[in-house]
């Protein structure tokens, strides 16, 4: 079976959530069986490479990883592609956003960890951040929350993705959507995508759709063999690039689902499409 599933994690392979085991049993058994029958699984996520490797251990199969919304490709246990954003550009965008919007937090995804900047740098807000990440248990990334570490990362680390969190209210969603349009129109060297309360920024040309297209070119894979699955704004590029076999989770926003050809109530419902021929 020469078929490939390029899958998002949160809200997709991680749906429903399993804070203890990372992947619920039904989804884990499905992807393991798919791989054991000759299929190929690629994780295509906004998460870090280190977290992708953790997921690989849980799946316990040979899979490839496209982290940071397509800014890297990790294949056969090595990094075959990576493209970071200029540190000066990141700093400029962040300063512009803070001057124009009331932000909740900035998260830098780098080659050496994840670094958080809170709008209010206080012991209380740092405690809240630590509590939140701890509550995610196995689903949590390892995030550095000290101000000094963030400032150093902003200047010195290779930054693959910037996540801008606008808040947790409906007004925050609207601000994020508006800011995403502004970023797209104002900065030539970056890509941006909207996901509910957040905007995610990568270097120009780095999107999930472009990364999977690049993966196919590197491995001489026919696009018709690729099935893409996701649930949020950063998955739209995959839906557009691989529309014939594109699947959005049914709980996704309408603005996301309209770009996919099919909807899935459960991840394992892929079975009737993967094995229909």
VENZIUR-V135767 format. One record per run of one state. SS is the DSSP state (alpha for helix, beta for strand, coil for the rest). FROM is the first residue (numbers start at 1). LEN is the number of residues. If there is no record, write none. Layout:
<<SS/FROM/LEN> <SS/FROM/LEN>>
This chain:
<<coil/1/3> <beta/4/4> <coil/8/1> <alpha/9/5> <coil/14/4> <beta/18/1> <coil/19/3> <beta/22/1> <coil/23/2> <alpha/25/12> <coil/37/3> <beta/40/5> <coil/45/4> <alpha/49/11> <coil/60/4> <beta/64/3> <coil/67/1> <alpha/68/3> <coil/71/1> <beta/72/4> <coil/76/2> <beta/78/5> <coil/83/2> <beta/85/1> <coil/86/1> <alpha/87/14> <coil/101/4> <beta/105/6> <coil/111/2> <beta/113/6> <coil/119/4> <alpha/123/13> <coil/136/1> <alpha/137/3> <coil/140/3> <beta/143/2> <coil/145/2> <alpha/147/10> <coil/157/2> <beta/159/7> <coil/166/4> <alpha/170/17> <coil/187/3> <beta/190/6> <coil/196/2> <beta/198/6> <coil/204/4> <alpha/208/12> <coil/220/3> <alpha/223/3> <beta/226/5> <coil/231/2> <alpha/233/9> <coil/242/1> <alpha/243/3> <beta/246/4> <coil/250/4> <alpha/254/4> <coil/258/4> <beta/262/3> <coil/265/2> <alpha/267/8> <coil/275/3>>
